[in-house]
Amino acid sequence: MSKLERPQLWTADEMYRFARENKLGYNIWGAWLQKLHFKVVAESLLDDEYAVSSFIGRHTDYDDDEGNTDGTQPEPKFFNTQGFYAYIITNENRLVYARWRPFFHKVSSIPLNDVKNIEPITHIIWGHVRVESLGDNFSVFWTKKVVRRIAKRIQEGVSDIKNGQMKQSAGSGNFTNEDNAQNQDRQSQDRSETRVVYDTATMYEKLSSAKLSMEEGLISEADYNDYKERLLGRK
């Protein structure tokens, strides 16, 4: 999906409708429950952040200390997953996923540029896409057709980042060794700054804390906006 074709999904209803209309999963327990999962996701969005894609599936986290005797991870099945989750890919290049529970909501996110492997594994009816990153490793389980569509959405998100980085670093004309060295220094610095931004798994918590401080009069609105811009790597 090109950036020009990306939708802007801000609310739980919009995220749920996008997933259903694009055949990216469904919750057999009903739309009302799945919309609650998406509501948790929507409430975790940063300022000016929105979803460009959404999907639904049954979630399985992998613990590095657990697995089969041969070192592989057990395949997820319908009843050994952790239940239905809501997933979105955002314009801030994050994959956010969450589950609503009474009195306890779970929400996590990973930067798309930290994704190391996207592996769809399908069988006759069911399947799952295994996502491995520098932090979390998990699988999204559902029917094989849905799994293939979900894998494609995640792959497109990762590809958009890589293509964007390649376009920014591409150039034309003749360069001296000094120019090349300066370009490499700038690119190295850019990557370092980006890493700081996207490796911060608690961006939402930090911004929420800063916003609360602003509302309580501990910092000014200008201080909050400056902090937000720096955290998101815009300054």
ChimeraX attribute file (.defattr): number of C-alpha atoms within 10 A of each C-alpha:
attribute: neighborCount
match mode: 1-to-1
recipient: residues
	/A:1	15
	/A:2	8
	/A:3	10
	/A:4	6
	/A:5	8
	/A:6	13
	/A:7	15
	/A:8	15
	/A:9	23
	/A:10	19
	/A:11	17
	/A:12	20
	/A:13	17
	/A:14	18
	/A:15	27
	/A:16	27
	/A:17	17
	/A:18	18
	/A:19	20
	/A:20	17
	/A:21	9
	/A:22	13
	/A:23	15
	/A:24	23
	/A:25	25
	/A:26	21
	/A:27	18
	/A:28	9
	/A:29	9
	/A:30	9
	/A:31	15
	/A:32	11
	/A:33	17
	/A:34	23
	/A:35	21
	/A:36	21
	/A:37	26
	/A:38	28
	/A:39	21
	/A:40	20
	/A:41	29
	/A:42	24
	/A:43	13
	/A:44	20
	/A:45	18
	/A:46	17
	/A:47	10
	/A:48	8
	/A:49	17
	/A:50	20
	/A:51	26
	/A:52	23
	/A:53	25
	/A:54	28
	/A:55	28
	/A:56	29
	/A:57	25
	/A:58	23
	/A:59	25
	/A:60	22
	/A:61	15
	/A:62	15
	/A:63	11
	/A:64	10
	/A:65	6
	/A:66	11
	/A:67	13
	/A:68	9
	/A:69	7
	/A:70	6
	/A:71	10
	/A:72	9
	/A:73	13
	/A:74	11
	/A:75	16
	/A:76	22
	/A:77	15
	/A:78	14
	/A:79	8
	/A:80	12
	/A:81	17
	/A:82	13
	/A:83	14
	/A:84	26
	/A:85	26
	/A:86	32
	/A:87	29
	/A:88	26
	/A:89	25
	/A:90	24
	/A:91	19
	/A:92	17
	/A:93	19
	/A:94	22
	/A:95	23
	/A:96	22
	/A:97	24
	/A:98	24
	/A:99	24
	/A:100	21
	/A:101	12
	/A:102	5
	/A:103	5
	/A:104	7
	/A:105	13
	/A:106	13
	/A:107	17
	/A:108	15
	/A:109	23
	/A:110	22
	/A:111	23
	/A:112	24
	/A:113	21
	/A:114	17
	/A:115	19
	/A:116	13
	/A:117	14
	/A:118	17
	/A:119	15
	/A:120	20
	/A:121	17
	/A:122	17
	/A:123	9
	/A:124	7
	/A:125	9
	/A:126	17
	/A:127	24
	/A:128	30
	/A:129	25
	/A:130	22
	/A:131	19
	/A:132	17
	/A:133	16
	/A:134	13
	/A:135	13
	/A:136	16
	/A:137	18
	/A:138	17
	/A:139	25
	/A:140	26
	/A:141	30
	/A:142	27
	/A:143	17
	/A:144	19
	/A:145	16
	/A:146	24
	/A:147	28
	/A:148	19
	/A:149	18
	/A:150	28
	/A:151	20
	/A:152	16
	/A:153	20
	/A:154	21
	/A:155	17
	/A:156	14
	/A:157	24
	/A:158	22
	/A:159	15
	/A:160	18
	/A:161	14
	/A:162	14
	/A:163	11
	/A:164	11
	/A:165	13
	/A:166	11
	/A:167	10
	/A:168	10
	/A:169	12
	/A:170	8
	/A:171	9
	/A:172	5
	/A:173	4
	/A:174	8
	/A:175	11
	/A:176	8
	/A:177	9
	/A:178	9
	/A:179	11
	/A:180	12
	/A:181	12
	/A:182	12
	/A:183	14
	/A:184	13
	/A:185	12
	/A:186	13
	/A:187	15
	/A:188	12
	/A:189	12
	/A:190	13
	/A:191	13
	/A:192	11
	/A:193	13
	/A:194	15
	/A:195	15
	/A:196	13
	/A:197	17
	/A:198	22
	/A:199	15
	/A:200	15
	/A:201	15
	/A:202	12
	/A:203	19
	/A:204	16
	/A:205	12
	/A:206	15
	/A:207	19
	/A:208	14
	/A:209	12
	/A:210	21
	/A:211	21
	/A:212	14
	/A:213	15
	/A:214	17
	/A:215	13
	/A:216	10
	/A:217	10
	/A:218	12
	/A:219	14
	/A:220	15
	/A:221	15
	/A:222	10
	/A:223	13
	/A:224	18
	/A:225	15
	/A:226	13
	/A:227	17
	/A:228	20
	/A:229	11
	/A:230	12
	/A:231	17
	/A:232	19
	/A:233	15
	/A:234	10
	/A:235	9
